[in-house]
Amino acid sequence: MSTRRNFLKNSAIISAALSVPASLKCNTASPQTAKGEAFILSTWNHGIPANEAAWKIVGEGGKAIDAVEAGVRVVESDPKSTSVGLGGVPDRDGNVTLDACIMDETGNAGSVCFLQHIENPISVARKVMDDTPHVMLAGDGALKFALDNGFVKKNLLTAESKKAWQEWAVKSKYKPIINSENHDTIGLLAMDKNGDLSGACTTSGLGYKMYGRVGDSPIIGAGLFVDNEVGAATATGMGELMMKTLGSFLVVELMRQGATAQQACEEAVMRIIKKLDYKDLQVGYLAIDKAGNMGAYAIQPGFNYALMKGGKNELIDAVSYLK
């Protein structure tokens, strides 16, 4: 009898732990798909040109998966964007190392991490998704796969990024000062005219990080998660915080349980606030649900995102926990 009582007690505790907070409960019915209305949502001001490229595909009836790849490639190839791809801020030893992942409407995903010398890691991740039985390739293995598939090896450390690294190195400490300016990932979510969702996330990671460090961007469920029955989410900011809470997966699961996209983003931030040391760090989440509703929330003020809908592309400041 005691064993049965303990079993029931433990089951109740587990059920409570897995349930959505009461304050987030709303209509738990699956949202109706917003077919016919495409839109794009991406992080930071470099999301504006990324959205333009993605819109050329979904605006003409193309697939979301093609749009998200095309959109973030624009930022990866822009040497002035010092947190993604070409021109990315290097690690403390002067190496530009890149992370990226991509996920389509079927649940397929591809990822690369600690990839060097390749300008467009998102396209390598797409190739991993489409042409291999794997989800993630890393380091030299990812580079070999890229070169074997026709990607061109090049020096990604631009003169500007090299100069900034050399100036940092003069007074460098073992642990760099973290702020919201030196790890600005681009995460991009798209809904096509068929109502299908896809996402992409790519970065050069934390500036002046330790050699070998990998952040949240290539981790399915941390930097990006897509479930075509429910919605999609992406993250930006200090990757260790998203990895410790699987934030993008959490946002989608909260939407599955009835939270709105906005409520889900806010709760994912609050998980960090309640559990981790956050005060000098930034995390921002973006989300889309299947009805075409969106959410955005951050720890610190200053997180903005680009929204393109109906052919209009605008930069919006997200609300934040700290004011």
Buried (B, 14 or more C-beta within 10 A) or exposed (E): EEEEEEEEEEEEEEEEEEEBEEEBEEEEEEBEBBBEBBBBBBBBBBBBBBBBBBBBBBBEEBBBBBBBBBBBBBBBBBBEBBBBBBBBBBBBEBBBBBBBBBBBBEEBBBBBBBBBBBBBBBBBBBBBBEEEEEBBBBBEBBBEBBBEEEBEEEEBBBEEBBEBBEEBEEEEEEEBEBBBEBBBBBBBBBBBBBBBBBBBBBBBBBBBBEEEBBBBBBBBBBBBBBBBEBBBBBBBBBBBBBBBBBBBBBBBBBBBBBBBBBBBBBBBBBBBEEEBEBEEBBBBBBBBBBBBBBBBBBBBBBBBBBBBBEEEBEEBEBBBBEE
